């Protein structure tokens, strides 16, 4: 276990059974926090939470089957007295799916956020870290993208996050909600020990799918349209999931120390094209695997690379793990869990 945080606070995590949320739960437990986890398990899994509860004990982790769009979340705040902050990960996050089924993303992401922060307000819980996305920016006007970049989403997913940000901002102005909205770029990797990883089949994340292809778990299929970059493949900023969640931990501590509400980008400040990532995975794994083309995705910009200067300044955070670190953690995860978690 790492050196514990000076805080012994109780944190509510939504979407805690998902890829990022389950690793967040692991990271924050390891940092000494008490966690109340909620998920409706429509796309998330109970298994990682059961493993973590067995490891840390029920006094440190309790989880609940809650649908943020339908259920009375106030009952959780009533039962779990003393929640100091909420980290809100729960969302549908498939860009291409949102283009085909906008209602699903608008309803889930916006109504879930509104229901959550309304219940927070009723319970007097004032600190929120919101999991947002670079998709709020749309096509980049300049690189790297800072927090003042125009917000012109290209997909219902990105728009649903932008609207959620606006709702949070109004609750801050009118109801005293304190927030850190973290707009992050492309997430990759598993927990450092390979114990918890991305169980979606297929994952929406490039690095995960490339590693699965290299390990022969399933065919690797390219779905991007040609774009205006050097090798005609989209350029993205790939941030390790543990580094990402350590930034969320620092955002919680920032708010608990009285920090003002902020919008902050999370990435590495560097970009790799899709074809570059494929070549790095081939090099790390030593496997030459077949790459085929499938149905093209919609709603993706050509270049998205973060400016992380504000994250460094406000949160005293910067990423430590490399793409190679992320790939190696994914290799460990997928070798032990080729089919992911069981429903």
N, C-alpha and C positions, 0 to 999 in steps of 0.2 A: 504494500500500500504506500502511496506517495505521502509526502508530508501533508498533514491535514490543514485545511483552511482555518484561519482564525475564527471563522464564523461557524456556528452550530445551528444554522437556520433550517427551517422547514420550507421546502420548495415543492410546489405543484407543477408537474410536467404533463402537458397534454400530448397525445400522440406518442406515448412512451413505449408502445409496442412496435413502433416502426423502426426503420433502419437507423435514422439519425437519433430519434428519441430514445431508443433502447441503449445506444452507445452513450448518449447524454446521461441517462440514468446511471450507467456504470461509472462514468467519469465523475459525476457529482457525488455519488456514494463514496468513491475512492478519495474524494476531496473532503469528506467529513460531513456532508449535508444529510439531512433527513428528507426522504423523498415520498411524496404522495403522487402516484402515477395513475393517469386515466387514459383510456383508449376504448374505442368501440370494437376494435379487433376486426374491422371489415377488411383492412389491408395489413394491419399490424398483427403481432403474435404474442401469445401469453408466455411462450417458452423462455425467451430471454429474461423476462421479469421473474419467472419462477426460479430460474437459475440464480439471478441476483438476490432474490429474497432468501433463498437457501444459504447463499454465501454471507450476506450481511445481517439477516434476521428481520423478522416482521416489525421490530421496533424501529428499524431504519428505513424499511421500504414496505409500503402497502399499495396495492393497485386495485382499480375499480373499472368495471365495464360500464362506460358512460358514452353516450352519443351527444356531443356538444350541440347538435342542431335540434334535438328533441327532448332530452332528459333535463330534469331539474338539477342543475349543477350546484345550486345553493345548498343542497343536501350534503354535498362533499365539504363545503366550507363550514357548515354547521357541525358535521361529525369530526372533521379534522381541524380543530381550533388551533390558532397560532400560525397559520400559513403566512410566511413573510413575503413571498414573491411567487410569480407564476412565469414559467417558460412555456410559450405556446407554439408547439411544433405542428399540431394536428392540422392536416390539410390534404386535399387532393392536389397532386403536383405534376401531372403529366401534361406537358404542353400540347402534344399532338392530340391526345384524348380531349383536351379542353376545346380544341378547334372543332371536333366532331360532336361533343356533348357539352356545350357551354353551360347549360342549366346545372349539371352535376357539380361543376367547379364553383359557379357563382353561389349556388345554394349552400353547399357544404362549407366553403371557405369564409364567406361573408356572414352567413347566419351563425355558424359556429363561433366566430370571433365575437360577434355582437352579443350572443348569449353568454359567452364566457366573461366578457368585461362588464356586462350588466350585473352578473352574479358577483364578480369581484367588488364592484362598487357597493352593492347591497351588503356584502360581508366586511367592507372596510379594508380590503386588501388593495394596496395602492401601487405596487411595483410589478411591472410587466416587461419581460423580454420577449419580443415577437420575432418569430422566424419568418423573415421576408425573403426577397429574391431579387437578383439582378434583372429578372424578367420585367420588373416595373419600368426599366429604362428603355426597353425596345432596342431599335437599331442604334448602335453607338455613333454619336456625333464626334467624339474624340476618345483617344486611348492614352492613359488608363482612365477609367470611368470613376469620377469622384461623386460625392453625395449630392452635389449641386447639378449634376447632369439632368437634362430634361427627362421627364417621365412620360413615355409614349409607348405603352405596352403593345405588343404585336399579337397577343393571345388572350383569350378569356382567363387563363390561369394568371398571367401577369396582371391583368386588369383586376381580378378578384383580390390579389394581394395589395394592389394600389388602393382599392376601395377600403380594404381592411385597415391599411395604414391611416387613411383619412378618418375612419371611425375612431381609431385609437387616439388620433390627434385631437378630435373634438371632445372625447372624454377627458383628455388631459386638460384642455382649456376650461371645460365646464364643471368637471367633477374631481379634479386634482389627481388624476392618474399620472403616475411617473412611469416613463417607458424608455427602453432602448430598443429601437427597431434595427435589426441586423439583416442587411441585404447581402446574401451570399451568392457566390458564383457556383461552379460545378463541384460537387462533393464526391470524394472517392476514398477508398480504403476501408479497413475494418478496425476493430479495437487492436491495440498494439500486440496483444497476445493471441489474436486470431479467434478469440472465444465468441465474439458477437460481430455479425456482419450484415450485409444486405441480402435479405432472403427473397426479394421479389424475383419472379420468374416470368419474363425477363426483367432485369432491372432497367430503369430509365437512364441509368448512368453509364457513360461510355467505358470508363476504365474497368468497371465491374464486368460488363459484357465481354470486353476484350480478354480479360483474364479467364472467364468461363470458356471462351473460344479456344484459348491456348491450352487449357486443361482438358479439352474434349468433352466438356459437360453439355454444351449445346453449340450448334453452328453459330458463327459470328456473322452478323448481317449488317451492312452499312445502310443507313436510312436517311442520310443527309442529302439535300440537293446541292448542286455545285454553286459555290458562292465566290465573291470577289476577294479571294486571298491568294497567297503565293502558290499553294498546291491545290486550290479550289475546294478545300475542306474547311469547315468552320473552326475558328480559333476560340478557345475557352481557357479560363483560369481555373485550374484544378486544385482544390483545397482538401487536405486530409481531414477526415471526419472527427478525429480526436482533437486536432488543432482547432477545428471549428467549435467543438463543444467546450474546449477550454476558454474560448472567447466568450461563449455564453455564460460560463462560470464567472469570468471577470466582469461581465455586464451586470450580473446579479449583485456582485460585491460592490460595484460602482453605484448602483441604485441604493443599496442598503447603507452605503456611506454618505448618502444625501446628494448624489450626482444628479444633474439636470437632465431632462429628456433629450435624447439624441437619436439621429439616424446615422448608422455606421455600416460601411461596406466591409465584407470579409472575403478575402481571397489570398493569393500569394503575390500579386502584383506582376505576375509573369503569365504569358499565354503559350499554349501548345495547340497545334492543329490536330484534328482527328487522326490524320495519317501519321503525324509524329508520335502520338500516343500508341498507335498500333505498333510502330517500330520499336518503341521503348519496351512494350510488353514482350515483344518477340525477343529482344535482347536479354531482358531479365529472366525470362522463362527458358530461353534456349530452344523455343519451339517455333517452327514455321507452320502456321496454320492458314487454312483457306479463308479468304475473305470474299463474301458474295454480297450482292446488292438486293435490297428488298424495296418495299413501298416507301416512298419519300415522306419524311415528316414535314409538318407545316408549322409555321409560326416561329422559326428560329432565325435570329440575326446572324450576320457573318462573323463578327468579332465582339467578344465580351471579355475584357480584362479589367480587374479592379485596381483602383488606387486604395492602398491600405494605410496611408499616412494618418488618417483620422483615427483608425483603430490603434495604431501605435501610440498616438498622442493621448487619446482619451482613456483607453483601456490598458495601456502599457502591454499590448499584445502584438505578437507577430508569429507567423507559422514557423514550426521547427522541422516538420517532416517533409521529405522529398516525394516526388512521384514514385521513385523506386521503393521508398518505405511503404507507400500506400499499396503498391503492387505486391510486395512481399507479404503484407498483412492479409491481403485478399487471397493470396495463394494458400496461406495457412487456413483461412476461414473456409474456402471452397473445397480444399482437400478433405477437411473434416466434416463439411456440411454441403456436399455437392447438390443436394436437393433443397437446401435451406431448412427453415423451421417447418414443422408440421402444423397444420391447422387443427 
